Amino acid sequence: MDGVRAVLLAGGEGRRMGPLGRGRLKPLVPFGGTSRLIDFSLANARRSGFREVLLLSQYEERRLMDDLQAVWNGSPGDFRVHFGPYDEAYRQARASVPGGGVPAALPDRTWPSERGTADALIKKAEHIFGDDTSEVLVLHADHVYRFDYGDMIRRHRADRAALTVSYQRIERRYVHLFGMVEFDTAGNLTGFVEKPAQPTSDLVFAAFCVFDARALRRHLERLDGTDWQHDISRDVIPAMLAAGERIRGYEVTGYWEDIGTVERYHRAHRGLLGGSPTLSLAELPLTVRPGVPRRYIEREGAVRSSIVPGDWVNAGRVAESVVYPGVTVGAGARVRDCVLLPGTVVPEGAELESAILLEDGTVQRCDPAPVLGGVAS
């Protein structure tokens, strides 16, 4: 994608995810029985023709880089994740390790922590705003969707826009959870309010967008050093709107989900099941134990309406659930409306409903349903 620099914001800690997010980077939260949250934006970028995506992270950066190196950069190909100020050191360190393994140490961070999404762009500006960069595509690491960014970028260029924002129509009662957008009849952005108390529109920002690189840099430089929140949605977009910049909208008509809480995480898994799934199994990135086959079972033996791996051991009854590789369901156990993470064990005779089973045996309930039979809660 000539001239477009794709950047991936992946600084989340996952504190709103409860036990699911503890000790785990939010971008690496498992999803769909096949992947992690971060893999969706990366898979979309690769499918859209990008050869590289710049990682913008700050929380346990080393853990995230090691994972992405193994999953996305570990095999020869025409796509990779760039590690910004760490990239050259990481490559050199890997070259010094026999077999190209993970280096033991990297240089310490020499710049202050980012205070928001816009701050991340400023701190990594030298890796974003190159001489040949005409646009900047901003992506997030906690959104589940399948999308080709090509048409959006072409429209952005044809419109000579300073910014093109993705948007989606949702039920108005949920708009307060997102950035609300409003447009005139010509498709120009006229209003943008982050998490409005009283929504006046049923359109929300789908959080990925295309900036004209010069316009973005200009507004970042104007905001830097002022009393601002260091945020793209709360500062940069409103500032561009107030300045009269040409901001266009691009409607996302397919499935898109912001996985901000464990309730939305669980609900998104429910959507993968049944006769009309939000995303088919073939549309999910296959990055977690890719050698293990998966399939959707509508009705077979003691399994109903579930995504299951080829290597699981099942001696119980499983319905309306998403099962990761390495799972064991004990004799007489009953599982319904659950997500069973990699390698988990459901004890014999246990009853598990509307919950997430974590690797350490902890059950994270998603609905007020009983959990019986000796499974940790």
Protein Blocks (a to p, Z undefined) as FASTA:
>chain_A
ZZiacddddfbgolmnmmmlgopafklpcehhlacfklmmmmmmmmnopabdcdddfehk
llmmmmmmmmmmmpgcjbdcdehjmmmmmmmmmmmpghhiacfbdcddfbdcdfbfklmm
mmmmmmmmgfklmbdcdddfkbccdddfklmmmmmmmnopabdcddddddfklmmmmccd
dddfkopafbdcehifbdcbfbdcehiacddfklmmmmmmmmgopacehiaklmmmmmmm
mnopacdddddfbdcdddfbfklmmmmmmmmgcjbdfbdfklpccfbhklbccdddfbgc
jbghiaddfkbccfbdcehiacdehiacdehiacehiacdehiacdehiacehiaddfko
pacdfbdcddehhiaZZ
